[in-house]
Amino acid sequence: MNRYSHQFVEIYQGPVAFGLSRELDESSLIVYLQKFSDDRLMEVLRSRLSNEEILHTIDWITGLLRRHFTEEEYHRLFLREQG
């Protein structure tokens, strides 16, 4: 069994758009992020990103995680550690 999954993007049937409703924004964000993290896409993109872009992205993601998750949630949900 894989530790990580990207099922939402595979089953979501609704529109992908932003600014129309909070619910649609949330669903669209999941679709965008799951498409963005696709292995084939990242294989191409990673070598095209500058060092600054990589660091900015990591800083942004870790900042979100620090603001919105407890340490326990970070380990359980992001790192998928079993406690």
Z-matrix of the N, CA and C atoms (Angstrom, degrees):
N
C 1 1.454
C 2 1.531 1 110.12
N 3 1.302 2 117.19 1 130.95
C 4 1.463 3 121.37 2 178.52
C 5 1.515 4 110.55 3 -70.57
N 6 1.319 5 116.38 4 144.77
C 7 1.468 6 120.40 5 177.20
C 8 1.514 7 111.95 6 -75.84
N 9 1.316 8 117.81 7 -28.84
C 10 1.464 9 121.51 8 -177.09
C 11 1.522 10 109.65 9 -116.63
N 12 1.319 11 115.97 10 152.72
C 13 1.462 12 119.83 11 179.49
C 14 1.527 13 110.30 12 -140.70
N 15 1.296 14 114.67 13 157.09
C 16 1.462 15 122.31 14 175.70
C 17 1.531 16 107.98 15 -136.60
N 18 1.307 17 116.41 16 56.28
C 19 1.458 18 120.35 17 -175.17
C 20 1.522 19 113.64 18 -80.07
N 21 1.328 20 118.33 19 -30.31
C 22 1.456 21 120.89 20 -175.73
C 23 1.525 22 111.49 21 -55.95
N 24 1.318 23 116.57 22 -47.64
C 25 1.462 24 120.91 23 -178.55
C 26 1.531 25 111.42 24 -62.65
N 27 1.316 26 117.03 25 -26.93
C 28 1.470 27 121.22 26 -179.55
C 29 1.523 28 112.72 27 -79.39
N 30 1.341 29 117.82 28 -28.21
C 31 1.462 30 119.67 29 -174.24
C 32 1.529 31 113.87 30 -109.50
N 33 1.327 32 117.88 31 -15.95
C 34 1.467 33 121.14 32 -176.90
C 35 1.525 34 110.20 33 -64.16
N 36 1.309 35 115.73 34 129.68
C 37 1.465 36 121.69 35 -176.78
C 38 1.529 37 112.97 36 -109.69
N 39 1.311 38 117.34 37 -8.35
C 40 1.460 39 120.83 38 -174.62
C 41 1.512 40 113.31 39 -81.60
N 42 1.325 41 115.18 40 179.74
C 43 1.467 42 120.22 41 178.46
C 44 1.523 43 111.09 42 -73.02
N 45 1.306 44 115.71 43 159.25
C 46 1.463 45 122.25 44 173.84
C 47 1.524 46 105.96 45 -115.67
N 48 1.314 47 114.42 46 109.20
C 49 1.464 48 120.95 47 -178.01
C 50 1.517 49 108.06 48 -159.98
N 51 1.302 50 115.74 49 159.61
C 52 1.459 51 120.44 50 -179.58
C 53 1.526 52 109.68 51 -125.43
N 54 1.334 53 115.09 52 148.54
C 55 1.450 54 121.25 53 174.27
C 56 1.515 55 115.55 54 94.49
N 57 1.316 56 118.43 55 -1.86
C 58 1.464 57 120.43 56 -178.37
C 59 1.524 58 112.08 57 -94.70
N 60 1.314 59 117.99 58 -35.98
C 61 1.467 60 122.18 59 177.10
C 62 1.518 61 108.74 60 -162.62
N 63 1.299 62 115.69 61 156.61
C 64 1.466 63 120.10 62 178.57
C 65 1.528 64 110.33 63 -61.81
N 66 1.330 65 116.98 64 -43.48
C 67 1.471 66 121.14 65 -179.18
C 68 1.531 67 111.09 66 -60.42
N 69 1.323 68 117.33 67 -44.64
C 70 1.463 69 120.74 68 178.96
C 71 1.530 70 110.67 69 -67.99
N 72 1.328 71 117.59 70 -38.33
C 73 1.466 72 121.02 71 176.42
C 74 1.525 73 110.82 72 -59.41
N 75 1.344 74 116.74 73 -45.35
C 76 1.465 75 120.89 74 -179.37
C 77 1.527 76 111.23 75 -62.69
N 78 1.332 77 117.01 76 -46.19
C 79 1.471 78 120.62 77 179.37
C 80 1.518 79 111.00 78 -64.01
N 81 1.314 80 116.54 79 -43.14
C 82 1.466 81 120.91 80 -179.53
C 83 1.526 82 111.44 81 -64.91
N 84 1.343 83 116.81 82 -37.61
C 85 1.462 84 120.52 83 177.17
C 86 1.521 85 110.94 84 -61.15
N 87 1.329 86 116.64 85 -44.16
C 88 1.469 87 119.89 86 178.66
C 89 1.522 88 109.98 87 -61.07
N 90 1.325 89 117.50 88 -45.91
C 91 1.468 90 120.95 89 179.96
C 92 1.529 91 110.19 90 -59.64
N 93 1.332 92 117.46 91 -48.48
C 94 1.465 93 120.88 92 -179.46
C 95 1.526 94 111.74 93 -59.65
N 96 1.328 95 116.99 94 -47.50
C 97 1.468 96 120.10 95 -177.22
C 98 1.523 97 111.86 96 -67.35
N 99 1.328 98 117.24 97 -38.23
C 100 1.460 99 118.64 98 179.05
C 101 1.526 100 111.14 99 -70.02
N 102 1.326 101 117.69 100 -37.31
C 103 1.473 102 119.54 101 174.69
C 104 1.525 103 110.21 102 -66.05
N 105 1.331 104 116.53 103 -40.96
C 106 1.459 105 121.50 104 -178.78
C 107 1.524 106 111.57 105 -61.67
N 108 1.325 107 117.21 106 -36.60
C 109 1.463 108 120.13 107 -176.46
C 110 1.527 109 113.47 108 -87.80
N 111 1.307 110 117.26 109 6.80
C 112 1.472 111 120.98 110 177.09
C 113 1.531 112 110.22 111 -56.95
N 114 1.315 113 116.42 112 135.98
C 115 1.472 114 120.87 113 -176.53
C 116 1.528 115 112.94 114 -56.61
N 117 1.309 116 118.13 115 -43.75
C 118 1.480 117 120.12 116 -177.94
C 119 1.522 118 111.08 117 -67.35
N 120 1.334 119 116.68 118 -41.23
C 121 1.457 120 119.82 119 178.42
C 122 1.525 121 110.67 120 -63.28
N 123 1.328 122 116.68 121 -46.62
C 124 1.458 123 120.11 122 -178.57
C 125 1.523 124 112.69 123 -67.03
N 126 1.317 125 117.21 124 -30.58
C 127 1.470 126 120.38 125 176.58
C 128 1.531 127 110.53 126 -58.91
N 129 1.319 128 116.85 127 -39.27
C 130 1.468 129 121.23 128 179.41
C 131 1.528 130 110.92 129 -79.20
N 132 1.335 131 116.01 130 -45.62
C 133 1.463 132 119.91 131 -173.24
C 134 1.527 133 113.64 132 -69.19
N 135 1.322 134 117.87 133 -37.00
C 136 1.467 135 120.29 134 -170.96
C 137 1.524 136 113.30 135 -57.41
N 138 1.309 137 118.48 136 -38.34
C 139 1.465 138 120.01 137 -179.28
C 140 1.533 139 112.06 138 -78.36
N 141 1.325 140 116.80 139 -12.91
C 142 1.462 141 120.49 140 -179.98
C 143 1.525 142 112.95 141 -93.24
N 144 1.318 143 116.64 142 -14.54
C 145 1.459 144 120.69 143 179.23
C 146 1.523 145 110.05 144 -77.09
N 147 1.316 146 115.68 145 140.26
C 148 1.467 147 119.30 146 174.24
C 149 1.524 148 109.02 147 -75.88
N 150 1.328 149 116.33 148 163.21
C 151 1.460 150 120.39 149 175.42
C 152 1.524 151 110.41 150 -56.78
N 153 1.324 152 116.24 151 -40.42
C 154 1.463 153 121.27 152 179.55
C 155 1.538 154 110.90 153 -63.68
N 156 1.307 155 117.53 154 -41.45
C 157 1.472 156 120.44 155 178.63
C 158 1.524 157 111.57 156 -65.11
N 159 1.318 158 116.56 157 -40.00
C 160 1.471 159 120.14 158 177.56
C 161 1.522 160 109.94 159 -62.60
N 162 1.324 161 117.89 160 -49.45
C 163 1.458 162 121.08 161 -178.98
C 164 1.524 163 112.13 162 -64.12
N 165 1.323 164 117.21 163 -39.62
C 166 1.470 165 121.09 164 177.86
C 167 1.533 166 110.40 165 -62.06
N 168 1.316 167 117.14 166 -43.10
C 169 1.463 168 121.59 167 179.88
C 170 1.520 169 110.75 168 -63.79
N 171 1.325 170 117.09 169 -45.80
C 172 1.461 171 121.49 170 179.48
C 173 1.525 172 110.59 171 -64.22
N 174 1.322 173 117.46 172 -42.65
C 175 1.466 174 120.76 173 177.74
C 176 1.528 175 110.76 174 -61.13
N 177 1.312 176 117.67 175 -42.01
C 178 1.460 177 121.90 176 -179.50
C 179 1.532 178 110.69 177 -64.89
N 180 1.331 179 116.51 178 -46.55
C 181 1.469 180 120.66 179 -178.87
C 182 1.528 181 110.63 180 -65.67
N 183 1.315 182 117.99 181 -47.54
C 184 1.467 183 119.26 182 -179.20
C 185 1.524 184 111.18 183 -65.27
N 186 1.311 185 117.44 184 -33.24
C 187 1.465 186 120.52 185 175.89
C 188 1.519 187 111.40 186 -63.01
N 189 1.322 188 116.94 187 -44.24
C 190 1.468 189 120.52 188 176.76
C 191 1.520 190 110.90 189 -60.80
N 192 1.317 191 116.75 190 -45.36
C 193 1.461 192 120.63 191 -179.47
C 194 1.523 193 111.25 192 -61.80
N 195 1.330 194 117.32 193 -43.20
C 196 1.468 195 120.84 194 -179.99
C 197 1.531 196 111.76 195 -64.32
N 198 1.336 197 116.70 196 -38.74
C 199 1.463 198 120.68 197 -177.87
C 200 1.523 199 113.27 198 -73.78
N 201 1.316 200 117.45 199 -30.52
C 202 1.464 201 119.64 200 -168.73
C 203 1.524 202 115.73 201 -114.09
N 204 1.327 203 118.22 202 -4.13
C 205 1.455 204 120.50 203 -178.90
C 206 1.522 205 110.74 204 -129.09
N 207 1.308 206 115.14 205 144.82
C 208 1.461 207 120.17 206 169.27
C 209 1.527 208 106.95 207 -74.88
N 210 1.325 209 115.79 208 168.10
C 211 1.462 210 119.31 209 177.84
C 212 1.531 211 110.95 210 -60.21
N 213 1.332 212 115.81 211 -40.52
C 214 1.468 213 120.40 212 179.38
C 215 1.527 214 110.98 213 -63.19
N 216 1.328 215 117.33 214 -43.06
C 217 1.471 216 120.87 215 178.58
C 218 1.523 217 111.13 216 -64.61
N 219 1.323 218 116.54 217 -40.52
C 220 1.464 219 121.18 218 177.96
C 221 1.526 220 110.77 219 -57.39
N 222 1.329 221 116.22 220 -47.77
C 223 1.469 222 120.21 221 -178.84
C 224 1.528 223 111.44 222 -68.64
N 225 1.322 224 116.57 223 -39.29
C 226 1.466 225 120.11 224 -176.57
C 227 1.528 226 111.88 225 -77.95
N 228 1.328 227 117.62 226 -45.15
C 229 1.466 228 120.71 227 -173.18
C 230 1.531 229 114.07 228 -90.50
N 231 1.319 230 117.38 229 -41.80
C 232 1.466 231 119.73 230 -177.51
C 233 1.518 232 111.72 231 -86.61
N 234 1.325 233 117.06 232 -52.02
C 235 1.464 234 120.40 233 -178.69
C 236 1.531 235 112.39 234 -80.81
N 237 1.323 236 116.30 235 -16.59
C 238 1.474 237 123.13 236 -179.31
C 239 1.519 238 111.71 237 59.03
N 240 1.322 239 115.80 238 36.89
C 241 1.449 240 120.39 239 175.49
C 242 1.520 241 108.84 240 -80.54
N 243 1.280 242 116.13 241 142.44
C 244 1.459 243 120.80 242 178.43
C 245 1.515 244 108.26 243 -100.49
N 246 1.329 245 115.81 244 125.81
C 247 1.447 246 119.98 245 -174.75
C 248 1.444 247 117.12 246 -101.58
